[in-house]
Amino acid sequence: MASFGARAMSLFGRAASPEEEHDTATFEAMAQSAPESLGFDSTMLSETPIVFPSMVTLNPMEPPMSVDSLALDANEAKLQEKKGLVGSTGIVYDTRMMLHRVPVGDHPERPERIAKIFDLLEQHGLVARMVRVPAREALRSEVELVHESHLWSDFERLVALPPEELAAYNEALDKSASLYLNSYSTLSARISCGSVIEISDWVITGKVRNGLAVVRPPGHHAEPQSGTGFCLFNNVAVAAQSMLERFKEGPHRVQRIMIVDWDVHHGNGTQKAFWNNKDVLYVSLHRYENGTFYPCTHYGNYDQVGGPGALGTSLNIPWPCKGMGDADYMCAFQKCIMPVAYEYAPDLVIVSAGFDAALGDQLGECCVTPAGYAHMTHQLAALANGRMVVALEGGYNLTSISNSALAVAQTLLGEAPPMLAPQVCSSAAASTVETVIRVQAPYWDCLAATLPYMPCAPPKALEIDPRAAMAVQRSSTMWERYNMVNLPAKGPHQAPFAPNQILCSRSVMSADVSVLVLYVHDNGPLHYRDPYQQNAPGDPSTFVVESTCLVADWAAERGFAYVDFNTLAMFPARNWESSNQIAAVVPQDTPQEQSVFEQLQHTWANFVSLSPAKHIVLIGQGTGCKATMRLVSDAKTQRRVTAVVQVMGYNPVPHMYKPRALKQWYYDHSLVLCPNHHPFCVLGEHLGTSYRPGCVVQSGEANAEALLWTDKARILDFIAQQLDDAADARRVE
């Protein structure tokens, strides 16, 4: 898969817009015409290393600071105190961070990002209302609180290379780590990291109530041993660890820090830095898509909860699709993040504020508005006595990031967040948050209290797979009603529940059987009854609704042989939509899919194909549809099959990717029944001329789990017609 940097360049590899040309021209003009106000000499724009005349060092053990920063610290701080601004909101920003830029061409992580934000804050008068916190470089000893010592040396060695060698190295660096360097990258990275440390110190010591760090390069992808994903040093992680080390004792004691990462990408570096550290609660909301979205690992999944010594302190909310918006983030905050935050009671909140989930960002493709970011900021400001630092991470649409940062800054200054329009979270968000709550409940009392059952983590000897219990119960019921028996399962996948996974009627091998029905289905949806409502005596509080008996009754009435194959997955009863992307569906679990297909192949080869039945009817339902499609894609299988019925849940419609003749056959002999709100039908894809998805029919029923009941007549009529046509064809032959 292409690196993040390569994919980003493919999106931004175009001529600059007039607005972007203006931003770049403004930056160049500032550097050339007013070097003193910028804090660096204009010759720094070249790739030749130089000495910074505007840098002074008061103490060899202290980090260097710019002349402008010293003047600010000595003069403006007193003026701000006279104006009564102390105790308000701090802001840190230094134009030297703009020196880090791609040597050749364009790149989404460009210097104009921070300039655009700062300019907009100035235009709205916010900078004048804030306390200017002096920027500084991070010390090596501070960076090495999180990063391995070689990382500092490696970066310094690379940026000292001649420009030609560094440019050549950048090509490999982009492919391997989605990173670029120029001669001033480490300077910018030290200032970016040091600025977040400094403003965190000001917040902890009470010089300001909260703070905004307009910094770059970003940091949350930088891992302890490496820089990656546009990030050199992990600004937020280093700042958090520095505060824990610096304020272990005393009046400003810091024992617990909460990091909230709302960047659209998972902060793999920050999570790794504190994986086994209970003093830091790391919360990340990010686009995940089953690990296919950058950084393209499963490390950001909901089941990644922290190391053995810090279980529950990594809290991941992995969005399954693009298009997530304000209501989705509010759902996560109100149902999960804020309850955990109050239970954790942090002494400091640091926000990794990437704005690439903002509406308009081409990389994130999500829909969070400035008002949405303001509301998240407002909720977090209620924690830690208001001590909060917001540090910029990603975000690559200049308009989106500047407007979002403006809304956050206004909220930090005490303005009420803008009113949100009436809205409801998407089904994708609701299901994701529900899953996160279940996974995190064993570690947080506030989440456990919301569940209809008590979470537990029993010893392995006591664990019982509920699917196994359900399979045993089904096996017993099918024996009592239809005299169906178990078929053996295949190989390593048979334990622990496969012995009751595949059932068949005794007529499968009967010489006089004419039709065999193979029904491939999943478990029905799990339902809960309110335990506080009046139920009939003996009613279970939890139950599963299945349609197995409906198919079995029909087969038994007509004297058909019957094979019942249970995938043991849960039926996809919900439409997985995001706020603006109805086509978004959750990627299925590939290992589970492969296991199901292997079992189905084994059942076909050793039992179904050996039956003397003249006609075989395949019925797939829910997660069974894809396995059924893969089975019938084999030409040898297809010759034995008379009809294929696919009863979809809200899962992707499987396609036939075989030669045209087989696709045509599938279209002529299939009925693909979709619930009314299925994305495939809503978007009109079923109206195309392609034969690949089969003959798709949109049902009038929106409830996917009721589809087999409501459209029973349509399904049975189709099967009867296919059987009649096949019989007629045999007579002609």
BELCOR-V463402 format. One record per pair of residues at least 24 apart in sequence whose C-alpha atoms are under 7 Angstrom apart, sorted by sequence separation. I is the first residue (numbers start at 1). J is the second residue. D is the distance in Angstrom with one decimal. If there is no record, write none. Layout:
I_J_D + I_J_D
This chain:
159_183_4.7 + 192_216_5.5 + 255_279_6.3 + 256_280_5.8 + 257_281_6.3 + 258_282_6.1 + 259_283_6.1 + 260_284_6.0 + 261_285_6.4 + 262_286_6.7 + 616_640_6.2 + 617_641_6.1 + 667_691_5.5 + 670_694_5.9 + 671_695_5.3 + 672_696_4.5 + 673_697_5.0 + 674_698_5.1 + 675_699_5.2 + 676_700_5.3 + 192_217_6.5 + 475_500_5.9 + 615_640_6.7 + 616_641_4.8 + 617_642_5.8 + 618_643_6.3 + 619_644_5.9 + 620_645_6.2 + 621_646_5.9 + 622_647_6.5 + 629_654_6.7 + 633_658_6.8 + 644_669_6.2 + 645_670_5.7 + 646_671_6.2 + 647_672_6.2 + 648_673_6.0 + 670_695_5.8 + 671_696_6.3 + 672_697_6.0 + 673_698_6.1 + 674_699_5.8 + 675_700_7.0 + 676_701_5.4 + 677_702_5.7 + 471_497_7.0 + 615_641_6.3 + 616_642_5.6 + 617_643_5.0 + 618_644_4.8 + 619_645_4.7 + 620_646_4.7 + 621_647_4.6 + 622_648_5.1 + 643_669_5.2 + 644_670_4.6 + 645_671_4.9 + 646_672_4.6 + 647_673_5.0 + 648_674_5.2 + 649_675_6.9 + 673_699_6.5 + 675_701_5.6 + 676_702_4.5 + 39_66_6.3 + 615_642_5.6 + 617_644_6.0 + 618_645_6.2 + 619_646_5.9 + 620_647_6.1 + 621_648_5.8 + 622_649_4.8 + 642_669_7.0 + 643_670_6.0 + 644_671_6.4 + 645_672_6.0 + 646_673_6.0 + 647_674_6.6 + 664_691_6.1 + 667_694_4.2 + 675_702_4.9 + 189_217_5.9 + 472_500_5.9 + 626_654_5.5 + 650_678_6.0 + 663_691_5.7 + 666_694_5.8 + 667_695_5.1 + 675_703_6.6 + 39_68_6.3 + 265_294_6.2 + 266_295_6.8 + 468_497_4.7 + 471_500_5.4 + 567_596_6.0 + 622_651_6.9 + 663_692_5.7 + 675_704_5.4 + 156_186_6.7 + 265_295_7.0 + 276_306_6.1 + 288_318_5.0 + 289_319_6.6 + 290_320_6.7 + 471_501_6.2 + 597_627_5.3 + 601_631_6.9 + 155_186_6.8 + 275_306_5.1 + 276_307_4.4 + 278_309_6.9 + 282_313_6.0 + 283_314_6.1 + 284_315_6.4 + 285_316_6.3 + 286_317_6.5 + 287_318_5.8 + 288_319_5.3 + 289_320_4.4 + 373_404_6.6 + 377_408_6.3 + 596_627_6.9 + 275_307_5.4 + 276_308_6.6 + 277_309_6.9 + 278_310_4.6 + 281_313_4.5 + 282_314_4.9 + 283_315_4.7 + 284_316_5.0 + 285_317_4.8 + 286_318_5.4 + 287_319_4.6 + 288_320_5.6 + 289_321_5.5 + 675_707_6.8 + 237_270_5.7 + 276_309_5.4 + 277_310_5.6 + 280_313_6.8 + 281_314_6.2 + 282_315_6.1 + 283_316_5.9 + 284_317_6.1 + 285_318_6.1 + 286_319_5.9 + 287_320_6.5 + 370_403_6.2 + 374_407_5.4 + 378_411_6.3 + 266_300_5.9 + 276_310_5.0 + 287_321_6.4 + 361_395_7.0 + 370_404_4.3 + 373_407_7.0 + 374_408_5.0 + 377_411_6.8 + 278_313_6.2 + 287_322_6.6 + 349_384_6.8 + 361_396_6.3 + 373_408_6.3 + 657_692_6.5 + 237_273_6.9 + 348_384_5.4 + 361_397_5.2 + 371_407_6.6 + 656_692_4.6 + 347_384_4.8 + 353_390_6.2 + 360_397_6.7 + 370_407_5.5 + 374_411_5.9 + 655_692_4.9 + 656_693_6.2 + 346_384_5.6 + 349_387_6.4 + 350_388_5.7 + 351_389_6.2 + 352_390_6.5 + 353_391_5.6 + 354_392_5.8 + 356_394_5.8 + 655_693_4.4 + 91_130_6.3 + 196_235_6.3 + 200_239_6.9 + 275_314_7.0 + 345_384_6.8 + 348_387_5.4 + 349_388_4.6 + 350_389_4.7 + 351_390_4.7 + 352_391_5.4 + 353_392_4.8 + 354_393_4.2 + 355_394_5.8 + 356_395_3.8 + 361_400_6.8 + 654_693_6.1 + 90_130_5.4 + 91_131_6.1 + 92_132_6.1 + 193_233_6.8 + 196_236_6.8 + 348_388_5.9 + 349_389_6.4 + 350_390_5.9 + 351_391_6.0 + 352_392_6.3 + 353_393_5.3 + 354_394_4.2 + 355_395_4.3 + 356_396_6.3 + 360_400_6.2 + 653_693_6.6 + 89_130_5.3 + 90_131_4.4 + 91_132_5.3 + 92_133_5.0 + 94_135_6.2 + 325_366_6.3 + 352_393_5.9 + 354_395_5.5 + 359_400_6.7 + 88_130_6.9 + 89_131_6.1 + 90_132_5.9 + 91_133_5.7 + 92_134_6.3 + 93_135_6.4 + 193_235_4.3 + 197_239_4.4 + 323_365_5.9 + 324_366_5.0 + 325_367_4.4 + 326_368_5.0 + 358_400_6.2 + 375_417_5.8 + 90_133_6.0 + 92_135_6.0 + 189_232_6.5 + 192_235_6.8 + 196_239_6.1 + 271_314_6.8 + 322_365_5.8 + 323_366_4.1 + 324_367_5.7 + 325_368_4.5 + 326_369_6.6 + 374_417_5.3 + 517_560_6.8 + 189_233_6.6 + 322_366_5.6 + 323_367_5.7 + 516_560_5.6 + 517_561_6.1 + 518_562_6.1 + 519_563_6.3 + 520_564_6.5 + 521_565_6.4 + 522_566_5.4 + 224_269_6.9 + 515_560_5.2 + 516_561_4.5 + 517_562_4.9 + 518_563_4.8 + 519_564_5.2 + 520_565_4.8 + 521_566_5.2 + 522_567_4.9 + 523_568_5.6 + 525_570_6.1 + 85_131_6.7 + 221_267_5.3 + 223_269_3.9 + 326_372_5.1 + 355_401_5.4 + 371_417_6.4 + 515_561_6.3 + 516_562_5.7 + 517_563_6.2 + 518_564_6.2 + 519_565_6.0 + 520_566_6.0 + 521_567_6.0 + 522_568_5.4 + 523_569_5.8 + 524_570_6.2 + 525_571_5.5 + 205_252_6.2 + 220_267_4.8 + 221_268_5.4 + 222_269_4.8 + 223_270_6.9 + 371_418_5.5 + 513_560_6.8 + 522_569_5.2 + 523_570_5.0 + 524_571_5.3 + 204_252_6.3 + 220_268_6.9 + 221_269_4.5 + 513_561_6.7 + 522_570_5.8 + 523_571_5.8 + 525_573_6.8 + 179_228_5.8 + 220_269_5.4 + 221_270_7.0 + 223_272_6.7 + 224_273_6.2 + 355_404_6.9 + 371_420_6.7 + 522_571_5.6 + 178_228_5.9 + 179_229_5.8 + 220_270_5.5 + 223_273_6.9 + 572_622_6.2 + 80_131_6.8 + 177_228_4.7 + 178_229_4.8 + 179_230_4.8 + 571_622_5.6 + 138_190_4.9 + 177_229_6.1 + 178_230_6.0 + 571_623_6.6 + 137_190_4.7 + 138_191_6.2 + 508_561_5.0 + 137_191_4.1 + 507_561_5.2 + 508_562_6.8 + 569_623_7.0 + 136_191_5.4 + 138_193_5.7 + 649_704_5.2 + 40_96_6.8 + 135_191_6.6 + 138_194_3.8 + 505_561_6.0 + 38_95_5.8 + 39_96_6.9 + 137_194_4.6 + 505_562_5.3 + 567_624_6.5 + 136_194_5.3 + 137_195_6.9 + 504_562_5.6 + 505_563_6.5 + 135_194_7.0 + 136_195_5.6 + 504_563_4.2 + 135_195_4.8 + 503_563_5.8 + 504_564_6.0 + 73_134_6.4 + 503_564_5.0 + 72_134_6.8 + 502_564_5.8 + 503_565_6.6 + 502_565_4.7 + 103_167_6.9 + 501_565_6.3 + 502_566_6.3 + 69_134_4.9 + 501_566_5.4 + 69_135_6.5 + 133_199_6.4 + 585_651_6.7 + 585_652_6.9 + 65_136_5.2 + 64_136_6.5 + 63_136_6.6 + 64_137_6.3 + 63_137_5.7 + 151_225_6.5 + 576_650_7.0 + 63_138_6.6 + 151_226_6.4 + 575_650_5.0 + 63_139_6.0 + 148_224_5.8 + 573_649_5.6 + 574_650_5.8 + 643_719_6.4 + 147_224_4.1 + 148_225_5.3 + 572_649_5.2 + 573_650_5.9 + 102_180_6.3 + 146_224_5.7 + 147_225_5.9 + 571_649_6.9 + 572_650_5.4 + 102_181_6.8 + 103_182_6.2 + 572_651_6.2 + 643_722_6.1 + 102_182_6.8 + 642_722_6.6 + 101_182_6.7 + 642_723_6.7 + 100_182_6.4 + 100_184_5.7 + 642_726_6.9 + 99_184_5.9 + 100_185_4.6 + 99_185_7.0 + 24_112_6.8 + 100_188_5.9 + 258_346_5.8 + 23_112_6.2 + 99_188_6.5 + 257_346_5.1 + 263_352_6.8 + 256_346_4.9 + 257_347_5.8 + 258_348_6.4 + 259_349_5.9 + 260_350_6.4 + 261_351_5.8 + 262_352_6.4 + 263_353_5.9 + 264_354_6.9 + 97_188_4.3 + 146_237_6.9 + 256_347_5.5 + 257_348_5.0 + 258_349_4.9 + 259_350_4.8 + 260_351_4.8 + 261_352_4.5 + 262_353_5.9 + 263_354_3.9 + 96_188_6.2 + 146_238_5.8 + 255_347_6.6 + 257_349_5.9 + 258_350_6.3 + 259_351_5.6 + 260_352_6.0 + 261_353_6.3 + 262_354_6.1 + 263_355_6.0 + 264_356_5.6 + 13_106_7.0 + 145_238_6.6 + 254_347_5.7 + 263_356_6.1 + 264_357_4.9 + 97_191_6.7 + 263_357_6.4 + 331_425_6.5 + 12_107_6.9 + 97_192_6.7 + 143_238_5.9 + 12_108_6.7 + 142_238_6.7 + 145_241_6.7 + 327_423_6.1 + 583_679_5.0 + 327_424_5.7 + 328_425_4.7 + 516_613_6.0 + 582_679_5.8 + 9_107_6.2 + 327_425_4.6 + 328_426_6.3 + 515_613_5.3 + 513_612_6.9 + 514_613_4.6 + 515_614_6.1 + 516_615_6.3 + 517_616_5.9 + 518_617_6.2 + 519_618_6.1 + 520_619_6.1 + 521_620_5.9 + 522_621_6.9 + 8_108_6.6 + 114_214_6.0 + 142_242_6.6 + 264_364_5.9 + 513_613_5.3 + 514_614_5.2 + 515_615_4.8 + 516_616_4.8 + 517_617_4.8 + 518_618_5.0 + 519_619_4.7 + 520_620_4.8 + 521_621_4.7 + 522_622_6.3 + 114_215_6.5 + 328_429_5.4 + 332_433_5.9 + 336_437_6.5 + 467_568_6.5 + 511_612_6.0 + 514_615_6.2 + 515_616_5.7 + 516_617_6.2 + 517_618_6.1 + 518_619_6.2 + 519_620_6.0 + 520_621_6.3 + 521_622_6.3 + 522_623_6.1 + 493_595_6.8 + 509_611_5.0 + 521_623_6.7 + 522_624_6.3 + 92_195_6.4 + 508_611_5.9 + 509_612_6.4 + 521_624_4.8 + 575_678_6.8 + 340_444_6.8 + 520_624_5.1 + 340_446_6.7 + 92_199_6.9 + 339_446_6.2 + 320_428_6.8 + 490_599_5.9 + 319_429_6.8 + 489_599_6.6 + 490_602_6.4 + 319_432_6.8 + 317_432_7.0 + 47_163_6.2 + 236_352_6.8 + 317_433_6.8 + 90_208_5.8 + 87_206_6.5 + 89_208_5.6 + 97_216_6.1 + 317_436_6.6 + 87_207_5.7 + 88_208_5.1 + 89_209_5.7 + 90_210_6.2 + 91_211_5.6 + 92_212_6.6 + 93_213_6.6 + 86_207_6.0 + 87_208_4.2 + 88_209_5.1 + 89_210_5.0 + 90_211_4.3 + 91_212_4.8 + 92_213_5.0 + 93_214_5.4 + 86_208_5.8 + 87_209_4.8 + 88_210_6.9 + 89_211_5.2 + 90_212_6.2 + 91_213_5.8 + 92_214_6.2 + 93_215_6.5 + 146_273_6.4 + 312_440_6.1 + 263_393_6.9 + 263_394_6.4 + 312_443_5.3 + 573_704_5.5 + 311_443_6.8 + 573_705_6.0 + 49_183_6.5 + 302_436_5.7 + 47_183_6.0 + 303_439_6.6 + 427_575_6.6 + 428_576_4.9 + 427_576_5.6 + 428_577_5.5 + 427_577_5.7 + 428_578_5.7 + 426_577_5.9 + 427_578_6.9 + 426_578_5.1 + 426_579_5.6 + 5_174_6.1 + 3_175_5.7 + 5_178_4.6 + 4_178_5.7 + 218_392_6.8 + 219_393_6.5 + 3_178_5.9 + 218_393_4.5 + 210_386_6.8 + 215_391_7.0 + 218_394_6.4 + 209_386_6.6 + 210_387_5.3 + 211_388_6.5 + 212_389_5.9 + 213_390_6.1 + 214_391_6.5 + 215_392_5.8 + 209_387_5.8 + 210_388_4.9 + 211_389_4.8 + 212_390_4.8 + 213_391_4.6 + 214_392_5.6 + 210_389_5.7 + 211_390_6.2 + 212_391_6.0 + 213_392_6.3 + 204_387_6.9 + 203_387_6.1 + 200_389_6.3 + 196_391_6.8 + 210_412_6.8 + 4_229_6.9 + 324_578_5.3 + 325_579_5.7 + 323_578_5.3 + 324_579_5.4 + 322_578_6.8 + 323_579_5.6 + 321_578_6.9 + 323_580_5.4 + 323_581_5.5 + 321_584_5.7 + 321_585_6.9 + 321_586_6.9 + 320_586_5.6 + 116_398_6.6 + 120_402_6.6 + 113_398_6.0 + 117_402_4.4 + 121_406_6.1 + 116_402_6.2 + 109_396_6.5 + 108_396_5.5 + 117_405_6.7 + 4_294_6.5 + 289_586_6.9 + 290_587_6.2 + 289_587_6.8 + 89_412_6.5 + 89_413_5.9 + 88_413_6.9 + 8_363_6.9
